[in-house]
Amino acid sequence: MQPDFSFVQVRPDGGITVTYRNTTFPGINPEDIKFVNCTPNGAPAAPACSAPVLVAHEKTPIFASIIGVIPMLDVLYPIHTNRLESDGQTVTTFIVYDRCEVPVIDFGVAVDFCPKTDVVITSSSDGGNTWTPVTKVTNSKGQQFFGTIANDSSTGTVNLAYYSTENDPTLQEHAQVFLAQIAPETTTVGKPQLLTSGHADPQAISPVFVLLEPTGLGDRLGLAAAGTGTSGQSHAYVTFTWNSVPGIYAGVPSADTNNHLLLFQY
């Protein structure tokens, strides 16, 4: 196995948490998602880390897969956040990642095909020793992908952002940005909210991006959350790639691909 796609965060109590996946070559195989706790020893000394704990054995992993009819690549990249509970001691860790709802189709080339992608979540409240069953963030139709997560430490509200094509029932290729939240003291994902009334068109890729890469909207979303602890004064910031306005590349009319930053207040 080859460990890759690591993600690191500092717990509210100063501990260090790491998630990563184990990839098995060659071909499409089940992949393990692992979690590690580390204790700082003071720079420049290396931290002391626990043995990896198995979070999930993913039988339908997305390795480097085309998302349905969308000309974009998706991967299994576990991302996590830590939330300090009201007792001041318990830390709940949430992990999200993308997976294929059905077995990935192996084309025998550099990329594979996933007919239906989901954003899924699991959590642990005992330091990562045990994890809840992996569940979908939403049961919506279409493709859900590029899931990411961040905790607002001022309120204990956990925020999840992702792309979804659920409002494009015919083609299932026009993506919008959604945000779902987990209320303080709970681990249940609430009803997702639509953040972008318009939609991006991943099929409309500029000539520049065609030459450089096949994924015009990138490979992930960015998310940060913070607030004062007062209702209405907490913010979730989502960064994403968008191409809903016309542009011109080398004199050729094409969708204008740019980075966007969106604010959600709660």
C-alpha positions as CSV (number, residue, x, y, z in Angstrom):
1,M,0.0,0.0,0.0
2,Q,1.0,3.6,-0.6
3,P,-0.1,6.2,1.9
4,D,-1.1,9.5,0.2
5,F,-3.4,12.5,0.3
6,S,-2.7,13.4,3.9
7,F,-4.6,16.2,5.7
8,V,-3.5,17.7,9.0
9,Q,-5.3,19.8,11.7
10,V,-4.5,21.0,15.2
11,R,-7.1,20.0,17.9
12,P,-8.4,22.6,20.3
13,D,-6.3,21.1,23.0
14,G,-3.1,21.4,20.9
15,G,-3.0,17.8,19.7
16,I,-2.3,17.1,16.0
17,T,-4.6,15.0,13.9
18,V,-3.8,13.5,10.5
19,T,-6.0,11.7,8.0
20,Y,-4.8,10.0,4.8
21,R,-5.7,7.2,2.4
22,N,-3.8,4.0,1.6
23,T,-3.7,3.4,-2.2
24,T,-3.2,-0.1,-3.6
25,F,-1.7,-0.6,-7.1
26,P,-2.3,-1.7,-9.8
27,G,-5.9,-1.2,-10.9
28,I,-9.0,-0.2,-8.8
29,N,-8.9,-1.8,-5.4
30,P,-10.5,-1.1,-2.0
31,E,-8.7,1.7,-0.1
32,D,-8.3,2.3,3.6
33,I,-8.8,5.7,5.2
34,K,-6.5,6.1,8.3
35,F,-6.4,8.4,11.2
36,V,-3.4,9.3,13.5
37,N,-3.1,11.4,16.7
38,C,0.2,13.1,17.4
39,T,1.5,15.0,20.4
40,P,3.9,18.0,19.9
41,N,7.3,17.7,21.4
42,G,8.4,21.3,20.8
43,A,10.1,22.5,17.6
44,P,12.3,21.3,16.1
45,A,11.7,17.9,17.6
46,A,9.3,15.7,15.7
47,P,5.9,15.0,17.3
48,A,5.1,11.6,18.8
49,C,2.4,9.9,16.8
50,S,0.1,7.0,17.6
51,A,-0.4,3.9,15.4
52,P,-2.8,4.6,12.5
53,V,-6.4,3.7,13.2
54,L,-8.7,2.4,10.4
55,V,-11.5,4.8,9.8
56,A,-13.1,3.0,6.8
57,H,-12.4,0.3,4.3
58,E,-13.7,2.0,1.2
59,K,-14.9,-0.7,-1.3
60,T,-15.9,1.8,-4.1
61,P,-13.2,4.4,-3.9
62,I,-12.7,7.2,-6.4
63,F,-9.1,7.1,-7.4
64,A,-8.8,9.3,-10.5
65,S,-12.3,9.1,-11.9
66,I,-14.4,11.1,-14.4
67,I,-17.6,12.3,-12.6
68,G,-20.5,11.0,-14.6
69,V,-20.8,13.0,-17.9
70,I,-18.7,15.9,-16.4
71,P,-15.2,16.2,-17.8
72,M,-13.6,16.5,-14.4
73,L,-11.5,14.3,-12.3
74,D,-12.3,13.4,-8.7
75,V,-10.3,11.6,-6.1
76,L,-10.8,10.1,-2.6
77,Y,-9.2,12.8,-0.4
78,P,-10.3,12.6,3.3
79,I,-10.5,16.0,4.9
80,H,-11.4,16.5,8.6
81,T,-12.1,19.1,11.3
82,N,-12.1,19.0,15.1
83,R,-14.8,20.4,17.4
84,L,-14.5,21.0,21.2
85,E,-17.7,20.1,22.9
86,S,-19.4,22.0,25.7
87,D,-17.8,19.9,28.5
88,G,-14.5,21.5,27.5
89,Q,-12.8,18.1,27.2
90,T,-14.5,16.0,24.5
91,V,-13.2,16.6,21.0
92,T,-15.4,15.3,18.1
93,T,-13.6,14.7,14.8
94,F,-15.5,14.8,11.5
95,I,-14.1,13.4,8.2
96,V,-15.6,13.9,4.8
97,Y,-14.6,12.5,1.4
98,D,-16.0,11.7,-2.0
99,R,-16.8,8.1,-3.0
100,C,-18.5,6.3,-5.8
101,E,-22.0,5.1,-5.1
102,V,-21.4,2.1,-7.4
103,P,-18.3,0.2,-8.4
104,V,-15.9,2.4,-10.4
105,I,-15.6,1.4,-14.1
106,D,-11.9,0.7,-15.0
107,F,-11.1,1.9,-18.5
108,G,-7.7,0.4,-18.3
109,V,-6.1,3.9,-18.9
110,A,-5.0,6.7,-16.6
111,V,-8.5,7.7,-15.6
112,D,-11.6,5.7,-14.5
113,F,-15.4,6.4,-14.6
114,C,-17.8,6.8,-11.7
115,P,-21.5,7.0,-12.7
116,K,-22.6,8.5,-9.4
117,T,-20.5,10.4,-6.9
118,D,-21.4,11.1,-3.2
119,V,-20.0,13.2,-0.4
120,V,-19.9,11.1,2.7
121,I,-19.1,11.7,6.4
122,T,-18.1,9.9,9.5
123,S,-17.2,11.1,13.1
124,S,-15.5,10.1,16.3
125,S,-15.8,11.4,19.8
126,D,-13.2,9.2,21.5
127,G,-10.0,10.4,20.0
128,G,-10.4,8.5,16.7
129,N,-10.4,5.1,18.3
130,T,-13.9,4.3,16.9
131,W,-15.9,5.9,14.1
132,T,-19.6,6.1,13.2
133,P,-20.9,4.4,10.0
134,V,-20.1,6.3,6.8
135,T,-23.2,8.1,5.6
136,K,-24.0,10.4,2.7
137,V,-24.2,14.1,3.4
138,T,-27.3,14.3,1.1
139,N,-29.5,11.8,-0.8
140,S,-29.9,14.3,-3.7
141,K,-29.9,13.1,-7.3
142,G,-27.1,14.1,-9.6
143,Q,-23.4,14.3,-8.7
144,Q,-22.1,15.6,-5.4
145,F,-18.3,16.1,-5.2
146,F,-15.3,18.1,-3.9
147,G,-16.7,17.8,-0.3
148,T,-14.8,19.9,2.3
149,I,-15.4,20.7,6.0
150,A,-14.6,23.4,8.6
151,N,-15.7,24.1,12.2
152,D,-16.7,27.5,13.6
153,S,-15.1,27.2,17.0
154,S,-17.1,30.2,18.3
155,T,-20.4,28.4,17.9
156,G,-19.5,24.7,17.5
157,T,-21.2,24.7,14.1
158,V,-19.6,22.4,11.5
159,N,-19.9,23.6,7.9
160,L,-19.7,21.3,4.8
161,A,-19.4,22.6,1.3
162,Y,-19.6,20.8,-2.0
163,Y,-20.6,21.0,-5.7
164,S,-23.8,19.4,-6.8
165,T,-25.6,18.9,-10.1
166,E,-28.9,18.0,-8.5
167,N,-30.8,21.0,-10.1
168,D,-29.8,19.8,-13.6
169,P,-32.1,16.8,-13.9
170,T,-31.6,16.4,-17.7
171,L,-27.9,16.6,-18.2
172,Q,-26.6,16.4,-14.6
173,E,-23.5,18.4,-15.5
174,H,-24.3,22.0,-14.4
175,A,-22.8,22.4,-11.0
176,Q,-23.9,24.6,-8.1
177,V,-22.3,25.2,-4.7
178,F,-24.2,23.9,-1.6
179,L,-23.5,24.3,2.1
180,A,-24.7,21.9,4.9
181,Q,-24.3,22.4,8.6
182,I,-24.0,20.2,11.7
183,A,-25.4,22.0,14.7
184,P,-23.5,22.2,18.0
185,E,-23.6,19.1,20.2
186,T,-24.9,17.0,17.3
187,T,-23.3,14.9,14.6
188,T,-26.3,15.0,12.2
189,V,-26.0,16.8,8.9
190,G,-28.8,19.4,8.5
191,K,-30.6,20.3,5.3
192,P,-28.2,21.6,2.6
193,Q,-28.6,25.2,1.4
194,L,-28.0,26.4,-2.1
195,L,-25.3,29.1,-2.2
196,T,-25.2,29.9,-5.9
197,S,-28.4,30.6,-7.8
198,G,-26.6,30.4,-11.1
199,H,-24.5,27.4,-12.2
200,A,-21.1,26.6,-13.7
201,D,-20.7,24.6,-16.9
202,P,-17.8,22.2,-16.6
203,Q,-18.3,21.4,-20.3
204,A,-17.4,25.0,-21.2
205,I,-13.7,24.8,-20.8
206,S,-11.4,27.5,-22.3
207,P,-8.8,26.5,-24.9
208,V,-6.1,27.4,-22.3
209,F,-7.4,24.9,-19.8
210,V,-7.8,22.2,-22.5
211,L,-4.1,22.4,-23.2
212,L,-3.1,22.4,-19.6
213,E,-5.6,20.1,-17.8
214,P,-9.0,18.5,-18.4
215,T,-10.5,19.8,-15.2
216,G,-11.5,23.4,-15.8
217,L,-13.1,23.8,-12.3
218,G,-10.0,22.5,-10.5
219,D,-10.1,19.6,-8.0
220,R,-11.5,20.9,-4.7
221,L,-13.3,23.7,-2.9
222,G,-11.9,25.9,-0.1
223,L,-13.8,26.5,3.2
224,A,-13.2,28.5,6.3
225,A,-15.6,29.4,9.2
226,A,-15.4,31.8,12.1
227,G,-17.6,34.0,14.2
228,T,-18.1,35.7,17.5
229,G,-20.4,33.1,19.1
230,T,-23.4,35.4,18.5
231,S,-26.2,34.3,16.2
232,G,-26.0,36.2,12.9
233,Q,-22.4,37.1,13.3
234,S,-20.8,33.8,12.1
235,H,-19.4,33.5,8.6
236,A,-18.6,30.6,6.3
237,Y,-16.3,31.5,3.4
238,V,-16.3,29.2,0.3
239,T,-13.9,29.5,-2.5
240,F,-14.6,27.8,-5.8
241,T,-13.9,28.0,-9.5
242,W,-16.7,29.3,-11.7
243,N,-17.4,30.0,-15.4
244,S,-20.9,31.4,-15.6
245,V,-20.0,34.6,-17.5
246,P,-18.7,34.8,-21.1
247,G,-15.0,35.6,-21.8
248,I,-12.5,35.6,-24.6
249,Y,-9.3,33.5,-24.8
250,A,-6.9,34.3,-27.6
251,G,-9.7,35.9,-29.5
252,V,-12.0,32.9,-29.1
253,P,-15.3,33.4,-27.2
254,S,-15.5,31.0,-24.3
255,A,-16.7,30.8,-20.7
256,D,-14.5,32.9,-18.4
257,T,-13.0,30.7,-15.7
258,N,-12.2,32.5,-12.5
259,N,-11.8,31.9,-8.7
260,H,-14.7,33.1,-6.6
261,L,-15.2,33.8,-2.9
262,L,-18.6,33.5,-1.3
263,L,-19.8,34.6,2.1
264,F,-22.5,32.8,4.1
265,Q,-23.7,34.5,7.3
266,Y,-25.5,32.6,10.0
